[in-house]
Amino acid sequence: MKKLINFFFTRNSIYHIAIVVFFAVASLAYFSPLLSGKAIFQSDIAQFSGMAKQIVDHRESFNEEPYWIDNAFVGMPTFQVAVKYPFDLLDKIDKSLRFLPRPADYLFIYLLSFYILLISLKVEKKFAVVGAFAFAFSTYLIIILGVGHNTKALAIGYAPIAIAGVYNLFEKKYLIGFILAALGFGLQINANHYQMTYYFVMLCGLLALIHLFNEIKNKNIDYKKYTGFVGAIVLAITLNATSILATKEYTDFSTRGNSELTIAPDGSEKQNTGGLTREYITEYSYGTTESFNLIIPRFTGGGSGDLIDKDSDFFKNLRNYDSESAKIIYENARLYWGDQPIVEAPAYIGVTVFFLFVIGMFFLSRINLIWVLSAFAFSLFLSWGKNFSFLTDLFIDYFPFYNKFRAVSSIQVLIEFLVPFIAILGLYNFFKKRSEKIITQKKLIIVGLAFLSVFGVLYFFGESLFDFKSN
């Protein structure tokens, strides 16, 4: 007991506890209306609440779990709605971590897990706090909270813990690495958004393959870290076995399984792929031009529902029309001119964070640099979907389970993670290793000028480079 007390009351532990409290306060401050009893309206959660009402009513009336409801799609299993599984240890851990009211709890998880990642890599606390905020307040991660993609937010939120484990395993810190990887992947799977887990496992798998290739080349394979990596994933899957097996059973009868239909609507023979259709998978494909949104806010005009400013020339010209026509034109004029059907807001990461990301790559080892550049490129190219059909078709046809997921633009969550991660490592190493002159003033100037050149070209020649028409 004395050792436990001493552990929690060391100066270092007190600092960590204070930072965690600060994260909780910051999360509540950002969603301050929660403190006055208000709740955020999340469209997806409103639909979920209606679908889950029969489950909740049955649970309250009979104190048991219903595994079938008839108020959704003319009847369906509850596996993917609101079912509770007995002996779900990870759910209890999740609930204890998410003690704040929704959606402040998800923001808190963003901050906490990214902080754990950086601290596990021996980054100083003040830099780890800055990194946590850079990750948590990335625009996309806030957008998904606004529309109610809560399971996606939770799966992304726990990803840094899994990455921390994998990173530590490959740094030969086997025990802490295994624990963090198993916990992170376990909580991710438990969040019940398998698409996000799939993407982050791909990210970690790429890192493992690069390490393995390098070790085979040097004839010095460290089997412990690969055993730990695979073992952590197996343990995470085992702890979620009930929900995974239930989902597998449900999938066979859903649009993601094999269809009994043999004829397509146009009368042609239906191709049974055992997954979603190619058109459905790539419906939300990120535009190549739209990628500038990552570093330039509202580059493709903002969100689909954004209305044009009433001080604009466009609005003033509407005075030439009768009031009814002007109203129709105004309400249907879209600011967004990207390729996707609907966009809530642009996924802006931050130009400063992106600049630090480029600086951070100067400090990476050769293996980690290959990993980051490869992962960044794959994430970007795959997010383009039908706009980069060669790679997308390759993954749909040959990569296991890739055809089970829609909205390919979502894979950009890997960029949303990698950029602040490498950025804060770069910032930390820049101050820590200044004497080593890894990055000289000349290199900083070159990077800065490169950024200014890109922005200058877009600012002065943008009107002639783009047609501002949505596909």
C-alpha positions in Angstrom: 0.0 0.0 0.0 2.8 2.3 0.9 4.5 1.7 -2.5 1.2 2.4 -4.3 0.9 5.7 -2.4 4.5 6.6 -3.1 3.9 5.9 -6.8 0.9 8.1 -7.1 2.5 11.0 -5.1 5.8 11.3 -6.8 6.4 14.6 -8.5 6.2 13.0 -12.0 2.9 11.2 -11.3 1.4 14.4 -9.9 2.3 16.2 -13.1 0.6 13.5 -15.2 -2.5 13.6 -13.0 -2.7 17.4 -13.3 -2.4 17.2 -17.0 -5.2 14.6 -17.2 -7.4 16.9 -15.1 -6.5 19.7 -17.4 -7.6 17.6 -20.4 -10.9 17.0 -18.7 -11.4 20.7 -18.0 -10.4 21.6 -21.5 -12.9 19.1 -23.0 -15.7 20.5 -20.9 -14.7 24.0 -21.7 -14.9 23.4 -25.4 -18.4 21.9 -25.0 -19.4 24.3 -22.3 -23.1 24.3 -23.0 -23.1 20.8 -21.5 -22.5 22.4 -18.1 -25.9 24.2 -18.4 -27.8 21.0 -19.2 -27.8 21.4 -22.9 -27.0 18.5 -25.3 -25.5 18.6 -28.8 -27.8 17.5 -31.6 -26.1 14.7 -33.5 -28.1 13.6 -36.6 -26.8 10.0 -36.6 -27.4 9.6 -32.9 -31.0 10.8 -33.3 -31.6 8.1 -35.9 -29.8 5.6 -33.6 -32.0 6.5 -30.6 -35.2 5.8 -32.6 -33.8 2.5 -33.9 -32.7 1.5 -30.4 -35.8 2.4 -28.5 -37.3 -1.0 -28.8 -34.1 -2.5 -27.3 -34.1 -0.1 -24.4 -37.8 -0.6 -23.6 -37.4 -4.4 -23.7 -34.3 -4.2 -21.5 -36.0 -2.0 -18.9 -39.2 -4.1 -18.9 -37.7 -7.6 -18.8 -34.1 -7.0 -17.6 -32.7 -9.0 -20.5 -31.1 -8.4 -23.8 -33.3 -8.6 -26.9 -31.4 -9.9 -29.9 -34.0 -9.0 -32.5 -36.0 -5.9 -33.3 -38.7 -5.4 -35.8 -38.7 -1.5 -36.0 -35.6 -1.4 -38.2 -35.5 -2.6 -41.8 -38.6 -4.7 -41.3 -36.7 -6.7 -38.6 -33.0 -7.3 -38.0 -30.6 -8.6 -35.3 -29.5 -6.1 -32.6 -25.8 -7.0 -33.0 -25.0 -3.7 -34.7 -27.5 -1.5 -32.9 -27.3 -1.4 -29.1 -26.7 -4.9 -27.7 -24.8 -5.4 -24.5 -22.6 -8.5 -24.0 -22.0 -10.1 -20.6 -18.5 -10.2 -19.2 -17.3 -7.4 -21.5 -14.2 -6.2 -19.6 -13.2 -3.7 -22.2 -16.6 -2.0 -22.1 -16.1 -1.4 -18.4 -12.6 0.1 -19.0 -14.1 2.2 -21.8 -16.9 3.5 -19.6 -14.5 4.3 -16.8 -12.4 6.4 -19.2 -15.4 8.2 -20.6 -16.7 9.7 -17.4 -17.5 13.1 -19.0 -20.8 13.9 -20.6 -21.0 13.2 -24.4 -19.4 14.5 -26.6 -16.7 15.9 -24.2 -15.8 12.4 -23.3 -14.6 11.7 -26.9 -12.5 14.8 -27.0 -11.0 13.7 -23.7 -10.1 10.3 -25.1 -8.4 12.1 -28.1 -6.3 14.1 -25.7 -5.5 11.4 -23.3 -4.5 8.6 -25.7 -2.3 10.9 -27.8 -0.6 12.1 -24.6 0.0 8.5 -23.6 1.5 7.8 -27.0 4.0 10.7 -26.8 4.9 10.1 -23.1 5.6 6.4 -23.9 8.1 7.6 -26.5 9.9 9.7 -23.9 8.6 13.1 -25.3 8.7 15.8 -22.6 5.3 16.5 -21.0 4.9 20.1 -22.3 5.5 18.9 -25.9 3.2 15.9 -25.3 0.4 18.3 -24.2 0.8 20.4 -27.3 0.8 17.3 -29.5 -2.4 16.0 -27.9 -4.2 19.3 -28.7 -2.9 19.3 -32.3 -4.3 15.9 -32.8 -7.6 16.3 -30.8 -8.6 19.6 -32.5 -7.8 18.4 -36.1 -10.9 19.6 -37.9 -12.1 16.2 -39.1 -12.1 14.8 -35.5 -14.4 17.6 -34.4 -16.6 17.3 -37.5 -17.5 13.6 -36.8 -18.5 14.5 -33.2 -20.9 17.1 -34.7 -22.7 14.6 -36.9 -22.7 11.8 -34.3 -20.1 9.4 -35.7 -19.4 8.4 -32.1 -18.1 4.9 -32.7 -15.7 6.2 -35.4 -14.5 8.9 -33.0 -13.9 6.4 -30.3 -12.0 4.0 -32.5 -9.8 6.8 -33.7 -9.4 8.1 -30.2 -8.0 4.8 -28.9 -5.7 4.3 -32.0 -2.7 6.2 -30.5 -2.6 3.8 -27.5 -2.3 0.9 -30.0 0.4 2.7 -32.0 2.2 3.4 -28.7 2.3 -0.3 -28.0 3.5 -1.2 -31.5 6.2 1.5 -31.4 7.4 0.3 -28.1 7.5 -3.3 -29.2 9.7 -2.4 -32.2 11.9 -0.5 -29.8 12.4 -3.8 -27.9 10.3 -2.7 -24.9 8.3 -5.9 -25.1 6.2 -5.9 -22.0 4.9 -2.3 -22.0 4.6 -2.6 -25.8 2.4 -5.7 -25.6 0.2 -4.3 -22.9 -0.4 -1.0 -24.7 -0.9 -2.7 -28.1 -3.4 -5.2 -26.7 -5.3 -2.6 -24.7 -5.4 -0.1 -27.6 -6.5 -2.6 -30.3 -8.9 -4.1 -27.8 -10.6 -0.8 -27.0 -10.6 0.1 -30.7 -12.4 -3.1 -31.7 -14.8 -2.7 -28.7 -15.7 0.8 -30.1 -17.4 -1.2 -32.9 -16.2 0.7 -35.9 -14.2 -2.0 -37.6 -13.3 0.2 -40.6 -11.2 2.5 -38.4 -9.6 -0.4 -36.7 -8.9 -2.0 -40.1 -7.1 1.1 -41.3 -4.9 1.5 -38.2 -4.0 -2.2 -38.3 -2.9 -1.6 -41.9 -0.8 1.3 -40.7 0.9 -0.9 -38.0 1.2 -3.8 -40.4 3.1 -1.6 -42.9 5.5 -0.6 -40.1 6.0 -4.3 -39.2 6.6 -5.3 -42.8 9.2 -2.6 -43.3 11.0 -3.7 -40.1 10.8 -7.3 -41.1 12.2 -6.6 -44.6 15.1 -4.6 -43.1 15.9 -7.4 -40.6 15.7 -10.1 -43.3 18.1 -8.0 -45.3 20.5 -7.7 -42.4 19.9 -11.4 -41.3 18.9 -10.3 -37.8 15.3 -11.1 -37.2 13.9 -10.2 -33.8 11.0 -12.7 -33.4 9.9 -11.3 -30.1 8.5 -8.1 -31.4 6.6 -9.8 -34.2 5.3 -12.4 -31.8 4.2 -9.6 -29.4 2.6 -7.7 -32.2 0.5 -10.6 -33.5 -0.1 -11.8 -29.9 -1.5 -8.3 -29.0 -3.9 -8.4 -31.9 -5.0 -12.0 -31.2 -5.6 -11.0 -27.5 -7.6 -7.9 -28.6 -9.7 -10.0 -30.9 -10.2 -12.7 -28.3 -11.5 -10.1 -25.8 -14.0 -9.0 -28.4 -14.8 -12.5 -29.7 -18.5 -12.4 -28.9 -19.2 -9.2 -30.8 -16.9 -10.1 -33.7 -18.6 -13.5 -34.1 -22.0 -12.0 -33.9 -21.0 -9.4 -36.5 -19.6 -12.2 -38.8 -22.9 -14.0 -38.6 -24.9 -10.8 -39.4 -22.5 -9.8 -42.2 -23.4 -13.0 -44.3 -27.0 -11.7 -44.5 -26.2 -8.0 -45.1 -25.1 -6.1 -48.2 -21.5 -6.9 -47.2 -22.2 -10.7 -47.7 -23.0 -12.8 -50.7 -26.2 -12.0 -52.5 -28.7 -14.7 -53.6 -29.7 -12.5 -56.6 -28.1 -13.5 -59.9 -29.5 -10.7 -62.1 -28.7 -7.0 -61.9 -31.4 -4.3 -62.3 -30.5 -3.8 -65.9 -31.0 -7.5 -66.7 -27.3 -8.4 -66.9 -25.7 -11.2 -64.9 -24.9 -10.0 -61.3 -21.3 -10.2 -60.2 -21.3 -11.7 -56.7 -18.1 -10.3 -55.0 -19.0 -11.2 -51.4 -18.8 -7.5 -50.5 -20.1 -4.0 -51.3 -20.5 -2.9 -54.9 -17.6 -0.9 -56.4 -19.9 2.1 -56.9 -21.0 2.1 -53.3 -17.5 1.7 -51.9 -16.2 4.6 -53.9 -19.3 6.9 -53.7 -17.4 9.1 -51.2 -14.1 9.5 -53.0 -11.9 12.4 -52.1 -11.1 14.7 -55.0 -7.4 15.1 -55.9 -7.8 18.9 -55.8 -9.7 18.6 -52.6 -6.5 17.3 -50.9 -5.4 20.9 -50.5 -8.1 21.2 -47.8 -5.6 19.5 -45.5 -3.4 22.6 -45.4 -5.6 25.3 -46.8 -8.9 25.8 -45.0 -12.0 25.8 -47.2 -10.0 25.3 -50.3 -12.9 23.7 -52.1 -15.5 26.0 -50.6 -16.4 24.5 -47.2 -19.3 22.2 -46.4 -22.2 21.1 -48.7 -24.7 23.0 -46.6 -22.8 26.2 -46.3 -24.6 29.3 -47.6 -22.9 32.0 -49.6 -22.1 35.2 -47.6 -24.7 37.8 -47.9 -22.0 40.5 -48.4 -20.8 38.7 -51.5 -21.2 40.0 -55.1 -23.2 36.8 -55.9 -25.8 37.7 -53.3 -26.0 41.3 -54.5 -26.6 40.1 -58.0 -29.6 38.2 -56.8 -31.5 41.5 -56.6 -31.9 41.2 -60.3 -34.3 38.3 -59.8 -37.8 38.2 -58.3 -37.8 37.3 -54.6 -39.0 33.7 -55.0 -36.4 32.9 -57.7 -33.7 34.7 -55.7 -34.5 32.6 -52.7 -34.4 29.3 -54.6 -31.1 30.2 -56.3 -29.5 31.3 -53.0 -30.6 28.2 -51.0 -29.3 25.8 -53.8 -26.0 27.6 -54.6 -23.3 25.4 -53.1 -20.0 26.8 -51.9 -18.5 23.3 -51.9 -17.1 22.3 -55.3 -15.3 19.1 -54.4 -16.1 15.5 -55.7 -18.0 14.1 -52.8 -21.9 14.0 -52.6 -22.1 15.5 -49.1 -19.4 17.1 -46.9 -20.0 18.6 -43.5 -16.8 20.7 -43.5 -13.3 20.5 -44.9 -10.8 18.2 -43.1 -8.3 20.9 -42.3 -5.2 19.7 -40.3 -3.5 23.1 -39.9 -0.7 24.6 -42.0 1.5 25.1 -38.9 1.1 21.5 -37.9 1.8 20.5 -41.5 5.0 22.6 -41.6 6.2 21.0 -38.4 5.4 17.6 -40.0 7.8 18.3 -42.8 10.4 19.5 -40.3 9.8 16.3 -38.2 10.7 14.0 -41.1 14.3 15.3 -41.0 14.6 13.7 -37.5 13.2 10.3 -38.4 15.3 7.2 -38.8 15.4 5.7 -42.3 12.9 2.9 -41.4 10.4 5.3 -39.8 10.8 7.8 -42.7 10.0 5.1 -45.2 7.0 4.1 -43.1 5.6 7.6 -42.8 6.0 8.5 -46.4 4.5 5.2 -47.6 1.6 5.4 -45.2 0.9 9.0 -46.1 1.0 8.3 -49.8 -1.2 5.1 -49.5 -3.7 6.9 -47.3 -3.9 9.9 -49.7 -4.1 7.8 -52.9 -6.7 5.3 -51.5 -8.8 8.2 -50.3 -9.2 9.4 -53.9 -11.1 6.2 -54.6 -12.6 6.3 -58.1 -10.3 9.3 -58.9 -7.3 6.9 -58.6 -9.1 3.8 -59.7 -6.0 1.6 -60.5 -5.0 1.4 -56.9 -8.5 1.4 -55.5 -9.6 -1.5 -57.8 -6.4 -3.4 -56.8 -7.3 -3.2 -53.1 -11.0 -3.9 -53.7 -10.2 -7.0 -55.7 -7.3 -8.5 -53.9 -6.8 -7.0 -50.4 -8.7 -9.0 -47.7 -11.9 -7.3 -46.4 -11.2 -4.0 -48.2 -14.5 -4.5 -50.1 -16.5 -4.6 -46.8 -16.1 -0.9 -46.2 -17.6 2.2 -47.9 -16.6 5.9 -47.9 -13.0 5.3 -48.9 -12.2 9.0 -48.1 -12.3 7.9 -44.4 -8.8 6.4 -44.8 -7.4 9.9 -44.5 -7.7 9.4 -40.7 -4.2 7.9 -41.1 -3.0 11.3 -42.3 -4.9 13.0 -39.5 -2.9 10.9 -37.1 0.5 10.9 -38.8 0.8 14.6 -39.4 0.5 15.8 -35.7 2.4 12.7 -34.5 5.5 13.4 -36.6 5.0 17.2 -36.2 5.3 17.1 -32.5 8.2 14.6 -32.6 9.9 17.1 -35.0 9.2 20.1 -32.7 10.5 18.2 -29.7 13.7 17.0 -31.4 14.3 20.4 -33.0 14.7 21.9 -29.5 16.3 18.8 -28.0 18.9 18.3 -30.7 19.7 21.8 -31.8 23.4 21.3 -31.0 23.5 18.3 -33.4 22.5 20.6 -36.3 20.3 17.8 -37.9 18.3 20.5 -39.5 20.1 23.7 -40.3 18.8 27.2 -40.7 19.3 26.8 -44.5 16.9 23.7 -44.5 14.3 25.6 -42.5 14.4 28.5 -45.0 14.1 26.0 -47.9 11.1 24.3 -46.3 9.5 27.7 -45.5 10.0 29.0 -49.0 8.6 25.8 -50.5 5.4 26.4 -48.5 5.2 30.0 -49.4 5.7 29.1 -53.1 2.8 26.7 -53.1 0.5 29.2 -51.4 1.7 32.0 -53.6 1.0 30.0 -56.8 -2.5 29.0 -55.5 -3.3 32.6 -54.4 -2.2 34.4 -57.6 -3.0 31.8 -60.2 -5.7 29.8 -58.6 -8.5 31.2 -60.7 -6.8 30.0 -63.9 -5.8 26.6 -62.5 -9.2 25.5 -61.3 -12.7 25.6 -62.8 -14.5 25.6 -59.4 -17.0 23.1 -60.7 -18.2 20.1 -58.7 -18.2 16.7 -60.3 
